[in-house]
Amino acid sequence: MKFKSGPLAAGFLVTLAPALAQAQAIAPKPPNAAVAETVTEVVVTAQKRSEKLSDVPISITALGATQLTARHVSSLSDLTSAAPNLHAIGTVGDDTPIFALRAVSMSDYSLNQSGPIATYYDEAYVGNFAEFGVSLFDIERVEVLRGPQGTLYGRNSTGGAVNLVANKPTFENSGDLTVGYGNHDRTEASGAFNTFFGDQVAVRAAFSAAQADGWFKNVNGPDLNASRNIGARLSILYRPNDNFDAILRVSASYANPRNYGILADPGASGIGAGAYTAFHELFPASNPNLDDFRAGLNNRTLSADYTPRRKNRAEAASLNMNWKLAEGLTVTSVTSGNKAVLFVPEDTDGSPLKALEIPYYDRVSQVAQDLRVSYDRSARVKLTAGAYASREFVYNSTNFKIYQDIDANGDGVINSQDCIDAFPVACQIKNSFNQKKTSLAFYSDGQYGLTSALTLRAGLRYTDDRGVLSAFKSQAIGADDVVVMNLIPGSTTDLDATTGARFHNTDLSGKLGLDYKTDGGTLLYAVASRGYRGSGFNAQAFFDPSELTVAKPEALKAMETGLKTQFFERRLQLSTAVFYYSYKNQQFINVDPITTAQQLQNLPKSRVYGAEIEFVGKPFRTLTLSGGLGLLSSKIIEGSVGGVDVHGHQLANAPKVSLSLAGDWQAIDEPWGQVTLHLDGVVNSKQYFDVLNNNAQAQSSYALLNGRVAYRTPSQALEIAIWAKNVADEFYYTSRISVAGFGFNYQHLGEPRTFGVTGTYRY
């Protein structure tokens, strides 16, 4: 698919406005207007104030609680089914997705990294994978913001932001409880309880718990890709008067399922790339010929022998306070702290062999303070200025366990001597380090009404990022856990020698834009902005000091123009955006397919352009239709990977077309109750998982269909629903990496068909 390069100009938008206004005026009315209703306006806080979605000059997808329930959204990865040009890479698991938005992605699965798509829980930034925890329960809405963010948000981000907004305590006694059962013996429960004490304090407690057997069949042990998690959140609202309010939130979650499984697609020599055959020929008495070809196994069956449970414990606290100092003048403080641990025991070869197993471990703590002042007394002038500071500590350890079942010297025992004699065969290559990152920023954002219809918007941000890597070491260790070599820093005299690295980045970024609102309510906008992402350390350095690299900061210059309008007396809402990105120094991890050596690199220059079209329509009172279309064209302008020139290649995780559609129909509304039907689907075109654009590491176009049927009693207190996801049982990949040196393609799979029934009681 091709479309013309370059963004629309602001002047074109202004020129187009009268035509759109006229189109609205003459738009035909539905034949039975009496039975139609206007589309419900979604209120968002993308600009740190409550506004109608149609009034915000930003490309946003917003999902309310009703939509999240209808789609049975249970993990962050599920959000991609409703937001055009948003995709999730599952290299670290579905509960900890790596987001790609408009081709801007991290392309790095290291647990010490924070991606270019920022994630916020109730305005508190959460960066590390381990901190995600169990989060999607008792959610009021989710906002997906496209494009560079920083002039309004505590943390800068190159590609966008995902805002999760939990339900706030209210001054009423209410609550709900949902229980459910599904295939793979899935049981789940969630609920919330809300109460208040006098007219100043309100409290809300919420929880979620789920468990399910693994859907990835394992003939050599427990099935993988299972679920077992629990999470809870306590929120306390204190509002002594109309000029002050504070919300304290404390949450904790724990997940302990069987880890994800890997579909290891063998090459011509099988898993092991012929290594088992070679050592069998050298020492037949101590090495059976074990090269594995997955004989007799289908694509959702494996034979994994390394199946410990995945562990993720996360704790968080935040205090959001708002002081109204005077009419239109508000001070906001967001103080947050997070602690988390993530252990990912990966059977990388997905077989009964011990060709490659990689346990990952990540421990993180983070504190942050965001303080801002907002002025909006005048309808013509609105200003926000703030300061943000954060500090993050990470301890990270990764262990490459290589051919732990090969007796490399044929002496009848597998120990450290085998590692010495046949390095890296029969070795554990283990690295560990401490990482400290601090960020200090000052930001501002303002708007000025040039006329009653034309508004000028501008923002500026200064960021100072510092990082220190300390106590880094990589060692070669025998199967008997005896250290035999210091690989990084490479000392021959001190096996426990360590090294480090550091960076210091400063950046000035911002935005400048115009928006125009017609008498008919159509909003047209154009904005130029610059995004920034600080340097990162390579957590995948194992074999040589040259791998211990520090990636340069990313920079993204963006131009976007968009339109938000309504037709048929507000029964149809339409949003469109066209954008152009100049992307410099995108950070990505490159895996050498032969040696598996990994380096954190920068692509010097790329460009991306595309568009989104989203709509919500209510042709009849009982029917709501919605959908979105995302179009992308990405191209690497300059860069090489492993000596291969990738000029002209597409960026990773950037399908050219993504289409989502949804429908909600109130099929029955009688005195005995209501029956509603929901259907939604998503179609994605082909995408590459690496910048080399190898078809063996690509996902062809695919489509997913989901549905739900629900019955509610007349009082709305009780609801029974039947739901299904991936109804057609589509087979697709969420990540693919070539590890030809070990004889296979490393592949994560998307979830197969799941279904179940839920019951909800509300009071």
ABEGO torsion letter per residue (X at the ends): XBBBBEBBBAAAAAAAAAAAAAAAAABBBBABAAABBBBBBBBBAAAGBBBBAAABBBBBBBBBAAAAAAAGBABAAAAAAABBGBBBBAAAEAABBBBBBGGBBAGBABAABBBABBBBBGGBBBABAAAAEBABBGBABBBBBBEBBGAABABBBAAEBBBBBBBBBBBBBBEBBBBBBBBGGBBBBBBBBBBBBEAABBBBBBBBBBBBBBABBBAAEBBBGBBBBBBBBBBBBBBABAABBBBBBBBBBBBBBBBBBBBBBBBAAEBGGGAAAAAAAABAAABBBABBAGBGBBAABBBBABABBBBBBBBBBBBBBBBBABBGBBBBBBBBBBBBBBBBBBBAAGBABAABBBBBBBBBBBBBBBBBBBBAABAABBBBBBBBBBBBBBBBBBBBBBGAABBAAGAGBBBAAAAAAAOABGBBBBBBBBBBBBBBBBBBBBBBBABAABBBBBBBBBBBBBBBBBGBBBBBBBAAGBBABBAOAGBAABAABBBBBBBBBBBBBEBBBBBBBBAAGBBBBBBBBBBBBBBBBBAABAABAAABBBBBBBBBBBBBBBBBBBBGGGABBBBBBBBBBBBBGBBBBBBBAAAGBBBBBBBABBBBBEBBBBBBBBABAABBBBEBBBBBBBBBABEBBGGBBABGBBBBGBBABBBBBBBBBBABBBAAEBBBBBBBBBBBBBBBABAAGBAAABBBBBBBBBBBBBBBBAAGABBBBBBBBGAAGBBBBABBBBBAAAGBBBBBBBBBBBBBBBBBBBX
